[in-house]
Amino acid sequence: MLQQMVDLMASDFSEELVHQLLDDVDVLSNTLAGGPHPSPQVTRTTIVPILRRWICDQQFHKIQKLLGQRHIVKFDFWENASAVSLCERGMLEIWLEMIVIGGFAISPGRAVEGKTDLVVQQRQPEKLVGMPSHKFFNQKIAYWENRFYRRCDLLKLYANKRGGVHLDQSRGDGQDVIDELGIFLGFEIDGSNYKMLTNTALAEARSDRQRRARSYDIVELVAIDTATTFARSVHRSAGYITDLIR
């Protein structure tokens, strides 16, 4: 009898988790479709907390475990193994994997002094790959101060530093990267037009109430890119996921 109650509770929890995933994906999709781009404020308060739960807290892995081998949810993302290799070999000092926002793609990087020509010769174009969730969540997406950052790393650091949700009240190792990447490079997006904001230009744009809602740092753009891929991939597998609650 006790085992039956435990099994029933586990089943109820699993069904609720599936419902929560579908609800959250609907929120992401509506947020992403609400205009040209979600504002930095919406990214901070809505997008990052949702992604933090499913990616950083690994709740999506529970969904994939329920699906088992019947269906592997695939996530399509851009990957450049040659750029990762250049970072590992000390030829790039700053790098961001290609991310797609609206109608444009960005992949900034800076070569170590004296190695620019060699980097240009050896860097290959990105390729679009379809991978299971753990590959997507743990993708090396940024390189800064001799350290790689994965998608899940940046989302967790952003959640801790910028609010919306706090995973850890203490300042963790590498948390300053959120500010440093923002100082290094940001973007102001106005409709289909955009321009880079370097050094202190992002802070100046953020202090202007008219420009604030369209001025993004790199981590916010990574969050939007991740949310777009996450929502699209779950929707594509929605039939298999909803079968879990039928």
C-alpha positions as CSV (number, residue, x, y, z in Angstrom):
1,M,0.0,0.0,0.0
2,L,2.8,2.4,1.0
3,Q,4.7,1.6,-2.3
4,Q,1.5,2.3,-4.3
5,M,1.2,5.8,-2.6
6,V,4.9,6.5,-3.3
7,D,4.4,5.5,-6.9
8,L,1.3,7.7,-7.2
9,M,3.1,10.7,-5.7
10,A,6.0,10.2,-8.1
11,S,3.6,10.0,-11.1
12,D,1.8,13.2,-10.0
13,F,5.2,15.0,-9.6
14,S,6.3,13.9,-13.0
15,E,3.1,15.0,-14.7
16,E,3.3,18.4,-12.9
17,L,6.9,18.8,-14.0
18,V,5.8,18.2,-17.7
19,H,3.0,20.8,-17.3
20,Q,5.4,23.3,-15.8
21,L,7.9,22.8,-18.7
22,L,5.1,23.3,-21.3
23,D,3.9,26.4,-19.4
24,D,7.4,27.9,-19.2
25,V,8.0,27.3,-22.9
26,D,4.8,29.0,-23.7
27,V,5.9,32.0,-21.6
28,L,9.3,32.1,-23.4
29,S,7.7,31.8,-26.8
30,N,5.2,34.6,-26.0
31,T,8.0,36.8,-24.6
32,L,10.2,36.2,-27.6
33,A,7.3,36.9,-30.0
34,G,6.2,40.0,-28.2
35,G,8.3,42.4,-30.2
36,P,11.6,42.7,-32.1
37,H,13.6,41.6,-29.1
38,P,12.8,41.1,-25.4
39,S,14.2,44.1,-23.4
40,P,17.1,43.6,-21.0
41,Q,14.7,44.0,-18.2
42,V,12.4,41.2,-19.4
43,T,15.5,39.1,-20.0
44,R,16.6,39.6,-16.4
45,T,13.2,39.1,-14.8
46,T,11.5,36.4,-17.0
47,I,13.9,34.7,-19.4
48,V,16.9,34.0,-17.1
49,P,14.8,32.6,-14.2
50,I,13.1,30.2,-16.5
51,L,16.3,29.1,-18.1
52,R,18.0,28.9,-14.7
53,R,15.5,26.4,-13.5
54,W,15.5,24.0,-16.5
55,I,19.2,24.3,-17.4
56,C,21.2,25.3,-14.2
57,D,19.0,23.3,-11.8
58,Q,18.9,20.5,-14.4
59,Q,15.1,20.1,-14.3
60,F,15.1,19.4,-18.0
61,H,17.3,16.3,-17.5
62,K,14.4,14.9,-15.4
63,I,12.1,15.4,-18.5
64,Q,14.6,13.7,-20.7
65,K,14.9,10.8,-18.2
66,L,11.1,10.4,-18.4
67,L,11.3,10.2,-22.2
68,G,14.1,7.7,-22.0
69,Q,15.3,6.3,-25.3
70,R,11.9,6.8,-26.9
71,H,12.9,10.3,-27.9
72,I,16.0,12.4,-27.5
73,V,15.2,16.1,-27.6
74,K,17.7,17.7,-29.9
75,F,18.9,21.4,-29.7
76,D,20.2,23.1,-32.8
77,F,23.1,25.5,-32.1
78,W,26.2,27.0,-33.7
79,E,29.5,25.4,-32.9
80,N,33.1,26.4,-33.9
81,A,35.6,23.8,-32.7
82,S,38.4,25.6,-34.4
83,A,37.8,28.8,-32.3
84,V,37.7,26.7,-29.1
85,S,41.1,25.2,-30.2
86,L,42.5,28.7,-30.8
87,C,41.6,29.7,-27.2
88,E,43.1,26.5,-25.8
89,R,46.3,27.2,-27.7
90,G,46.6,30.7,-26.3
91,M,45.9,32.5,-29.6
92,L,42.6,34.2,-28.7
93,E,42.2,36.2,-25.5
94,I,38.5,37.0,-25.9
95,W,35.9,35.0,-27.8
96,L,32.2,34.4,-28.0
97,E,30.5,31.6,-29.9
98,M,28.2,32.7,-32.6
99,I,24.7,33.7,-31.4
100,V,21.8,34.7,-33.5
101,I,19.5,37.6,-32.4
102,G,16.7,38.5,-34.7
103,G,18.1,39.0,-38.1
104,F,21.8,39.2,-37.3
105,A,24.5,37.0,-35.9
106,I,27.5,38.0,-33.7
107,S,30.7,36.2,-32.8
108,P,33.2,38.7,-31.4
109,G,36.7,37.8,-30.6
110,R,40.1,39.3,-30.1
111,A,43.4,37.7,-31.0
112,V,46.4,37.8,-28.7
113,E,48.8,40.5,-29.8
114,G,51.0,39.4,-32.7
115,K,48.8,36.4,-33.7
116,T,46.0,38.0,-35.6
117,D,47.1,36.8,-39.0
118,L,47.6,33.2,-37.8
119,V,44.1,33.3,-36.2
120,V,42.5,34.4,-39.5
121,Q,44.2,31.6,-41.4
122,Q,43.2,28.9,-39.0
123,R,39.7,29.9,-37.9
124,Q,36.9,27.9,-39.7
125,P,33.3,29.0,-40.1
126,E,30.7,27.8,-37.5
127,K,28.5,24.9,-38.2
128,L,24.9,24.2,-37.1
129,V,24.7,21.0,-35.1
130,G,21.8,19.2,-33.4
131,M,22.8,17.8,-30.0
132,P,21.1,16.4,-26.8
133,S,20.4,18.8,-24.0
134,H,23.6,18.2,-21.9
135,K,25.7,19.1,-25.0
136,F,23.7,22.3,-25.5
137,F,23.6,23.4,-21.9
138,N,27.3,22.7,-21.4
139,Q,28.5,24.2,-24.6
140,K,31.6,26.4,-24.3
141,I,30.3,29.7,-25.5
142,A,32.7,32.3,-24.1
143,Y,36.4,32.7,-23.4
144,W,37.6,35.4,-21.0
145,E,40.7,35.8,-18.8
146,N,42.0,32.3,-19.7
147,R,38.8,30.6,-18.8
148,F,35.9,29.1,-20.7
149,Y,32.3,29.7,-19.8
150,R,29.5,27.4,-20.7
151,R,25.9,28.5,-21.4
152,C,24.9,27.2,-18.0
153,D,27.8,29.1,-16.3
154,L,26.8,32.4,-17.7
155,L,23.1,31.9,-16.9
156,K,23.9,31.0,-13.3
157,L,26.4,33.9,-12.9
158,Y,23.8,36.3,-14.3
159,A,21.1,35.0,-12.0
160,N,23.3,35.4,-9.0
161,K,24.6,38.9,-9.9
162,R,21.7,40.6,-11.5
163,G,18.8,39.4,-9.4
164,G,15.5,38.1,-10.6
165,V,16.5,34.9,-8.7
166,H,19.4,34.2,-6.5
167,L,21.0,30.8,-6.5
168,D,23.8,31.8,-4.1
169,Q,24.1,34.9,-2.0
170,S,27.9,34.7,-1.9
171,R,30.1,36.0,-4.7
172,G,31.2,32.9,-6.6
173,D,34.4,32.4,-8.5
174,G,34.2,34.1,-11.9
175,Q,31.1,36.2,-11.0
176,D,32.9,39.4,-12.1
177,V,32.8,38.2,-15.6
178,I,29.2,39.5,-15.9
179,D,30.4,43.0,-15.5
180,E,33.6,42.5,-17.4
181,L,31.9,41.1,-20.5
182,G,29.5,43.9,-20.4
183,I,32.3,46.4,-20.4
184,F,34.0,44.6,-23.2
185,L,31.1,44.6,-25.6
186,G,27.4,45.4,-25.7
187,F,24.9,46.2,-28.4
188,E,22.2,48.8,-28.9
189,I,19.4,47.3,-31.0
190,D,16.8,49.6,-32.5
191,G,14.5,47.7,-34.8
192,S,16.6,46.2,-37.5
193,N,19.5,48.5,-36.8
194,Y,22.2,47.8,-34.2
195,K,25.6,49.1,-33.2
196,M,28.3,47.9,-30.9
197,L,28.8,49.6,-27.5
198,T,32.3,49.2,-26.2
199,N,34.1,50.2,-23.0
200,T,31.9,52.6,-21.0
201,A,29.3,53.1,-23.8
202,L,27.0,50.4,-22.5
203,A,26.9,52.0,-19.1
204,E,26.1,55.4,-20.7
205,A,23.3,53.8,-22.7
206,R,21.8,52.0,-19.7
207,S,21.7,55.4,-17.8
208,D,19.6,56.9,-20.5
209,R,15.9,56.0,-19.9
210,Q,15.1,56.1,-23.6
211,R,18.0,53.9,-24.6
212,R,18.0,51.5,-21.6
213,A,15.4,49.1,-23.0
214,R,17.3,48.5,-26.2
215,S,20.9,48.2,-24.8
216,Y,22.2,44.7,-24.1
217,D,25.3,43.2,-22.7
218,I,26.7,40.0,-24.2
219,V,25.3,37.7,-21.5
220,E,21.8,39.0,-22.0
221,L,22.1,38.2,-25.7
222,V,23.3,34.7,-24.9
223,A,20.2,34.3,-22.7
224,I,17.9,35.4,-25.5
225,D,19.7,33.1,-28.0
226,T,19.5,30.2,-25.5
227,A,15.8,30.8,-24.9
228,T,15.0,30.9,-28.6
229,T,16.7,27.5,-29.2
230,F,15.3,26.0,-26.0
231,A,11.7,27.0,-26.8
232,R,12.0,25.9,-30.5
233,S,13.4,22.5,-29.6
234,V,10.9,21.7,-26.9
235,H,8.0,22.8,-29.2
236,R,9.4,20.5,-31.9
237,S,9.3,17.6,-29.4
238,A,6.0,18.6,-27.8
239,G,4.2,15.5,-29.1
240,Y,6.6,13.2,-27.3
241,I,6.5,15.3,-24.2
242,T,2.8,15.6,-23.9
243,D,2.5,11.8,-24.3
244,L,4.0,11.7,-20.8
245,I,0.8,13.1,-19.4
246,R,-1.8,11.4,-21.5
